[in-house]
């Protein structure tokens, strides 16, 4: 590495800034972008011993993310939940002070006679041997405070150089961090788009929309195991509970069912009132076994979660129907307002199969077509049953738990 006291050539700084511009055009992941920038600064002779960057985002589970770079360790990545905004530790941090007071630059010496450790974090950094702290705040929206809009970046640079950062170091960091902010803005906006589309459409549908499938009729025929589940007695529950209590119950139920689907590799496509429509894609024959295993694993997990809720006093009863077949996976609606979903006979039939769970008093029913291709599953043949909208009776099966007799 170059001597820390050597002048840092403008050509080297230009190269770093040019690299950041290239990264903005290529849209790399944020971890690689930030790590690469810090490594290049370190190699150029800027004595960065610790660097942090954080940004607000739109995500159902977390409000922001931070990354901490140190030269000799893997990048540390930490998501922050929505509840964390009231964390006392965060409210005592220099970054919170900067955001709430509109301070764009904050520098603190951490060692020597001019040391100023007016935040707990600075005391911690000084105790770790760091000597200088230089923090900055960048808005992505032309001036509004970051805490009022999920559009901005905040970061800091630290060094363990005995004399701290020089004026030249700070000039280089100030220039580079502006280019870093531009590259970060491009990627953060892309991440927000990914997050929002995944939250509202599902991962697979979200990727298709971002790839350009936004017109009515855009879609493809896919082979999949289709899942449909429905909450029992929802009308009675909604009438007997307050709105907030029923919404809480509904979310518990979705965590049971849709959560189990997601945890086992499925794709949740729609919440139809209190029903869940999901798929386990089967791209080709080689994926059939794993898709079946994942679907049955999701069923078992949903049953376990439902039982735990009932033991906790929650009135959660539901039925699950599983089917397999070809469905059209694409956009339906009117030209100016479309929805990504699956359509076709298989999607309609699985809802009818789920409806039979009430009649046959089984929590889970599988179509004969799916039962025929599942290997290793112990199933009870419940015979053929007439289903509304389907010309021929459909044979259905239940997971054989030993508690119900097989039909004659």
Beta strands, then each sheet from edge to edge (+ up, - down):
strand 1: 50-56
strand 2: 62-69
strand 3: 76-81
strand 4: 105-109
strand 5: 132-139
strand 6: 152-159
strand 7: 219-231
strand 8: 267-272
strand 9: 275-281
strand 10: 318-334
strand 11: 337-343
strand 12: 364-367
strand 13: 379-385
strand 14: 394-399
sheet 1: 3+ 2- 1+ 6- 5+ 4-
sheet 2: 8+ 9- 7+ 10- 11+
sheet 3: 8+ 9- 7+ 10- 12- 14+ 13-
end
